[in-house]
Amino acid sequence: MANESKNQTAWLSLFDKYDILNQINKNNLFSIKAEQINEYRESRLMTKFDNTNQLPEIFSNNNIGILPTSRGSYVLGKFNIFHKFESISDVVDHHPYTNIYESMDFNNISSESMAINCAYISKILDDFVGEPLVATVSGRMGSNSFEFSLNNSSAHKIKVDKAQIEIDGGFEGERYFVLIEAKNYISDDFIIRQLYYPYRKWQSSIQKQVRNIYLTYSNGIFELREYAFASLEGYNSINLTRSKRYAIYNTVINIEIIQEIIKKANIEPEPTNVPFPQADSFERVINLCELISASEFLSKKEITENYDFDSRQTDYYLNASKYLGLTETKSINSVACGVLTPKGKALFENDINTRRLQIIELILAKKAFRETLIQFFNKATMPSKNEIVEIMKQAKLNNVSTDITYNRRASTVLGWVNWIVDQIEE
């Protein structure tokens, strides 16, 4: 579901004023100037869509995308501008490092630039690329002139000339020039333009092979995906060529450690003021807490508009973090915001090794999750949804009564327990 926002209201006015839908249906493309967009809202804010969830409904409902063609011009059409992240192996390469840099806190990576610097200093980038690299370029710059097609269609051929691009990190070695796009939050997809436009600029500017890497960071894990374009002029010809997960923490969690946590876990009563979680991806629960920690507080609107959540997911994942006692809602400047509780602050002040173990302890203090994991260890296979529902009923959850609700919440139990199992490395 796309987000309701000021962008949505402003774009509705623009679509109405310039009859954009009919113009696209008639001519395939519609060009618009920044000055026209600025009549309703700043064009910089109106055209920044890092993932599908940030699109206004007028775009998503009509399969419309928008791309810059120059520093002050954009083109709209019925074409796909995003690429869905592929699942990659759960195997993690533990990369040792010596933190001799006092200004770099490897346990508190709160921005994309810090994530890139950490991957660079710890030689993760060197390992992934296959040669020593040196940081050379970053920041905003202008593109060169180039043409490309969308959706493999000549009807969607676009010419770009001196559009503004931004490079999170550019690194050069003896054989390769590497472009890095980075995010410190988890999303389902990304806008191809962030890789394609810089790639087109640099592949025509230097002789070395240009490689495109998308880096995501959360909770001590760096995920690196390398993408190539099968056709130089094919925006949508992007494909994943290789991927790898890295960690810079040193503690390896094994089955014995998890079983010891189970033995020592004191079962806590179910909270009465928070619903049982409906948030299947535990990685995103942690990531949301990381984002709140870095910002001190985030409103529901900020979470929904900036971090690939729709409004329902924002509620689900905030409630999930509240269920574990990590966040609470406070009124800040008369706006309801998610903030870390004292327990949450203490947890995220710890090093990543300690943090992971404490998070597992928090989950296993809840009976439904603990008993599901015990059954997994006893049977050497994950319980079925029906078996998890029976475990949940015995745990006497609050405000969960119908079979439909139990089945929905069972997916969350399964997702969180699978996250714990994924932490185990033999």
C-alpha positions, 0 to 999 in steps of 0.5 A, a space after each residue: 500500500 502506498 503512503 498517504 502524504 503531502 506528496 500524494 496531495 500535491 501529485 493529485 493536483 499536478 495530475 489534475 492540472 496537467 491531465 497527466 494520465 491522459 497525456 501518458 496514455 496518449 504519448 507514452 511519456 509526460 515531461 515535467 519541469 521542477 518549476 511546475 512541481 514546485 508550485 505545489 511542493 518542493 520537487 526534491 521531496 516530490 521525486 525522491 522514491 527509494 522504494 515502491 512503498 514511497 510512491 504516492 497512490 496516484 503512481 502505484 495505482 496506475 503503474 507510473 514511474 518517474 525519472 530525472 532527465 536533467 537537473 530540472 526536468 523529469 519524465 513520467 510513464 508507465 514503466 517499472 523503475 524498481 528492482 526487488 532484492 533477491 534473497 541471499 545465502 544465510 551463511 555469514 563470513 566473519 571478518 576480523 578487524 582491529 578497531 584502532 580508530 577511536 572515531 569509528 564505533 563499530 557497534 553503533 553504525 547509524 548511517 549509510 556513510 558509516 556503514 561504507 566506512 566500516 566495510 572499507 576499514 574492515 576490508 570487507 569491500 576488498 574481500 568482496 571485490 577481490 582486490 585492494 581498494 582506495 576511496 576516490 569519489 563520493 557525493 553529488 555530481 552531474 551525469 553525462 549525456 546518455 539514452 536508455 529504454 525502459 521495459 525493453 520498449 522503444 516507446 519508453 526511450 529516454 535521454 538524460 543530460 546533466 541530471 544530478 546524481 549522488 554516489 554514496 561511495 566510489 572506490 578504485 583498485 588496480 582493475 576495477 572502479 566500484 560504485 557503492 549504494 548503501 542503506 542502513 534500513 531493510 526494504 523489499 526493493 530499490 530504485 534502479 536509478 541509484 545504480 544505473 545513472 552513476 554507472 552510465 556516467 563512469 563506464 564512459 569516463 574511465 577504462 577500468 571495469 565499473 562494478 555496481 554494489 548495493 550494500 545494506 547494513 543492520 544489526 552487525 550484518 553487511 549484505 553486499 549484492 553486485 549487479 550488472 546490466 545485461 544491456 548498456 541501454 537497458 535500464 531494466 536489464 539489471 541482474 544480480 551477479 553475486 552476493 555475500 553476507 559479512 559480520 564484524 562481530 567475533 562471537 559465534 552463537 552455537 546450539 549449546 549457547 541457545 540451549 543454555 539461554 532456554 534453561 535460564 530463561 524466566 518466563 515473563 507474563 504476557 503484556 496486557 497493554 500491547 497486542 501479541 506481535 504481527 510482524 513476521 520479519 524479526 530483522 525489521 523489528 531490530 532495524 526499526 529499533 536501530 533507526 529509532 536509536 539513531 534518531 532518538 525518536 521517530 513519528 509514525 509518519 516518519 517511519 512510514 514515509 522514509 523506511 519502506 513501511 506502509 501505515 499498517 506495518 508501522 503499527 505492527 512493527 512498533 507494537 512488536 518492539 513494544 511487546 519486547 519492552 524495547 520501545 514506547 510511545 511518547 508525545 514529542 511536540 504534540 506528535 506521537 513518536 516511538 522512542 526507546 525505553 530504558 531497557 531498549 537504550 541499555 540494549 543498544 548501548 552494548 556491543 553487537 555480540 552482547 546485543 544479539 544474545 540479549 535479544 534472543 533472551 528477550 524473545 525466549 522469555 515469552 512462552 510461545 516462542 520458547 516452547 516453539 524453539 524447544 519443539 524444534 530442538 526436540 524434533 530437529 524440524 520446525 513445528 507446523 503452523 497448527 502445532 505452533 497454534 496449539 503452543 500459543 493457546 497453551 501460552 494464554 495470549 492476551 486478545 488472541 481468540 479466533 483461529 484466524 488470529 492465531 494463524 496470523 500470529 503463528 507466522 510471527 512466532 515462526 519468523 522470530 524463531 527462525 531468526 534465532 535459528 539463523 543466528 546459530 553457526 556451527 
